């Protein structure tokens, strides 16, 4: 089975459409979404519809959680707080059914005894950023399957556990765009596909991954899209200009 893995779309419809077209051309068997479909971008409704229509394996992200927990949103930085408030108003007025669907999303999914699917960390208890080997080490204590899929950082990466989780030594693979890594199903690794709608690794193209569970291979890819048009859509919607400006920077 080949899985297309996406995360952190953040309301960027043009980026999502480009990635889904690439995944369709690749002939994936199922879509996996690691959350944060909403926030920052101007098209949360269209993005949610496109993803839900594909019957994905999907978990809730912290931006989705903030739709229902305003106290969580108040902890966001100003630009994220403004855009999640805008998103909440849009969904409540135009598509309350999507709010209902989001509220039913799980925080964690296991799939075929090979995958653990979460938004930020396999260890419950608040959002965590797995940015490097030091942060990945403790996270391996929460993993009992070969692959844990995470998003949240907007950075494509792979971390392998060498040794055992109580005394972790972590092999880090960052800046993995457009490359492949073989998976040892006897071991454990944490895989981040990067962000579709708000990349932060200096490459503004949409980031995603494909996992071949039979071949034991993970491939990271980038998809170009019309960034200028995406910026125009965001500004026209009344969202903060800063949310649009960063799209061209990949930051």
C-alpha positions in Angstrom: 0.0 0.0 0.0 1.2 3.5 -0.9 0.1 6.4 1.3 0.2 10.1 0.4 1.1 12.0 3.5 0.2 15.7 4.0 0.2 18.1 6.9 -0.2 21.8 7.7 -2.3 22.9 4.7 -3.3 26.0 6.6 -6.1 27.1 4.2 -3.8 27.3 1.2 -6.1 25.9 -1.5 -3.8 26.4 -4.5 -0.9 24.5 -2.8 -3.3 21.7 -1.7 -4.7 21.3 -5.3 -1.1 21.0 -6.6 -0.2 18.4 -4.1 -3.4 16.3 -4.6 -2.9 16.4 -8.4 0.7 15.1 -7.9 -0.6 12.3 -5.5 -3.3 11.3 -8.0 -0.7 11.1 -10.7 1.5 8.9 -8.4 -1.4 6.5 -7.9 -1.5 6.5 -4.1 -3.9 4.1 -2.4 -4.9 6.4 0.5 -4.4 9.9 1.8 -3.1 10.6 5.3 -3.6 14.1 6.8 -1.8 15.1 9.9 -3.9 18.1 10.8 -3.8 21.9 10.7 -5.9 22.1 7.5 -7.1 25.5 8.7 -5.4 28.6 10.0 -3.3 31.3 8.2 -4.9 30.8 4.7 -8.1 32.1 3.1 -9.7 28.8 2.0 -10.4 26.6 5.0 -13.8 25.4 3.7 -12.5 24.4 0.2 -9.4 22.7 1.7 -11.5 20.7 4.3 -14.0 19.7 1.6 -11.2 18.4 -0.7 -9.6 16.4 2.1 -12.7 15.0 3.7 -14.0 13.9 0.2 -11.0 11.5 0.0 -11.9 9.6 3.1 -8.4 10.2 4.6 -6.7 8.8 7.7 -6.8 12.1 9.5 -6.0 13.5 12.9 -6.8 16.8 14.5 -4.2 19.6 14.6 -3.7 22.3 17.2 -5.3 24.9 14.9 -8.4 22.8 14.6 -8.4 22.4 18.4 -8.2 26.2 18.7 -11.5 26.5 16.8 -13.3 24.9 19.8 -10.9 26.1 22.6 -10.5 29.9 22.4 -8.2 29.7 25.4 -5.8 27.7 23.2 -6.0 30.2 20.4 -5.1 33.0 22.8 -1.8 31.3 23.4 -1.0 31.6 19.6 1.2 34.4 18.2 -0.7 37.4 17.0 -0.9 36.4 13.3 -2.0 32.8 14.1 -4.6 34.1 16.7 -6.1 36.6 14.2 -6.4 34.0 11.4 -7.9 31.3 13.6 -10.5 33.7 14.9 -11.3 34.6 11.2 -11.5 31.0 10.3 -13.9 30.2 13.2 -16.2 33.0 12.1 -16.1 31.7 8.5 -17.0 28.1 9.4 -19.6 29.0 11.9 -21.5 31.3 9.5 -21.0 29.3 6.3 -20.3 25.6 7.1 -21.1 24.6 10.7 -21.2 21.0 9.4 -17.5 21.2 8.9 -17.0 22.3 12.5 -19.0 19.2 13.5 -16.7 17.0 11.4 -13.6 18.5 12.8 -14.8 18.0 16.3 -15.0 14.3 15.7 -11.4 13.9 14.5 -9.1 11.8 16.7 -5.8 12.9 18.1 -4.1 9.6 17.2 -4.6 6.8 14.8 -2.8 3.4 14.4 -2.7 1.9 10.9 -1.8 -1.7 10.0 0.4 -2.2 13.0 3.1 -0.2 11.1 2.0 3.5 11.5 1.2 5.8 14.4 -0.4 9.0 13.1 -0.4 12.2 15.2 -0.1 15.9 14.7 2.8 17.0 16.9 4.1 14.3 19.2 3.5 10.6 20.2 3.5 11.7 23.8 0.2 13.2 24.9 0.1 16.4 26.9 0.3 19.6 24.8 1.8 20.6 21.5 5.5 19.7 21.1 7.9 20.6 18.3 10.1 17.8 17.2 12.7 19.9 15.5 15.9 17.9 16.1 17.4 14.7 17.5 17.3 16.1 21.0 13.6 16.6 20.9 13.0 13.3 19.0 14.8 11.2 21.6 12.2 11.5 24.4 9.4 11.2 21.9 10.4 7.6 21.0 9.2 6.5 24.4 5.7 6.9 23.1 6.2 4.9 19.9 5.6 1.1 19.7 5.3 0.8 15.9 7.9 1.2 13.2 6.8 4.6 11.9 5.3 7.6 13.7 4.0 10.4 11.4 4.1 13.9 12.7 3.6 17.4 11.3 3.4 20.7 13.2 6.9 22.0 12.6 6.4 22.6 8.9 9.8 21.0 8.3 10.4 17.8 6.3 12.5 15.4 8.4 13.1 11.9 9.5 14.6 10.7 12.9 15.7 7.1 13.4 16.1 5.5 16.8 19.4 3.8 17.3 19.5 1.7 20.4 16.5 1.7 22.8 14.0 4.4 23.8 15.3 4.5 27.4 18.8 5.4 26.2 18.0 7.0 22.8 20.6 7.7 20.2 18.9 9.5 17.3 20.0 9.7 13.7 18.6 12.9 12.1 17.7 13.4 8.5 16.6 17.0 7.9 16.3 18.9 4.6 15.0 15.7 3.1 13.1 17.3 0.3 13.2 15.3 -3.0 14.9 12.3 -1.6 14.1 8.7 -0.4 14.9 6.9 2.8 14.5 3.2 3.4 12.6 2.1 6.5 13.6 -0.8 8.7 10.3 -2.2 10.1 12.2 -3.8 12.9 13.2 -0.3 14.2 11.5 3.0 14.9 11.5 6.3 13.1 9.6 9.6 13.2 8.7 11.1 9.8 7.5 14.6 9.1 6.3 15.3 5.5 6.7 19.0 5.9 4.0 21.6 5.2 1.7 21.9 2.2 0.6 25.4 2.8 3.2 27.1 5.0 6.7 25.6 4.4 9.3 26.9 6.8 12.5 25.3 5.4 13.4 28.0 3.0 11.7 26.3 0.0 8.3 27.9 -0.7 7.0 24.9 -2.7 4.4 22.7 -1.1 6.0 19.7 0.7 4.5 16.2 1.1 5.6 12.6 1.3 4.7 9.2 -0.1 5.2 6.0 2.0 5.3 2.6 0.4 4.5 0.1 3.2 5.4 -2.9 1.1 8.7 -1.6 -0.2 9.6 0.1 3.0 10.5 3.4 1.4 9.6 7.0 2.2 9.9 9.6 -0.6 9.7 13.4 0.0 8.5 15.6 -2.8 7.8 19.3 -3.5 5.0 20.7 -5.7 5.1 24.2 -7.2 2.0 26.3 -7.4 1.0 29.9 -8.1 2.2 31.6 -5.0 1.4 35.1 -6.2 -2.2 34.1 -6.7 -2.3 32.5 -3.3 -1.0 35.7 -1.7 -3.7 37.7 -3.6 -6.4 35.4 -2.3 -5.3 35.8 1.2 -5.0 39.6 1.1 -8.4 39.9 -0.6 -10.0 37.9 2.1 -9.0 40.4 4.7 -6.4 38.2 6.4 -3.2 39.9 7.8 -0.8 40.6 4.9 2.0 39.0 6.9 0.3 35.6 6.4 0.5 36.1 2.7 4.0 37.5 2.5 5.7 34.6 4.1 4.4 32.2 1.4 7.1 33.4 -1.0 9.9 32.9 1.5 9.2 29.4 2.7 9.6 30.8 6.2 
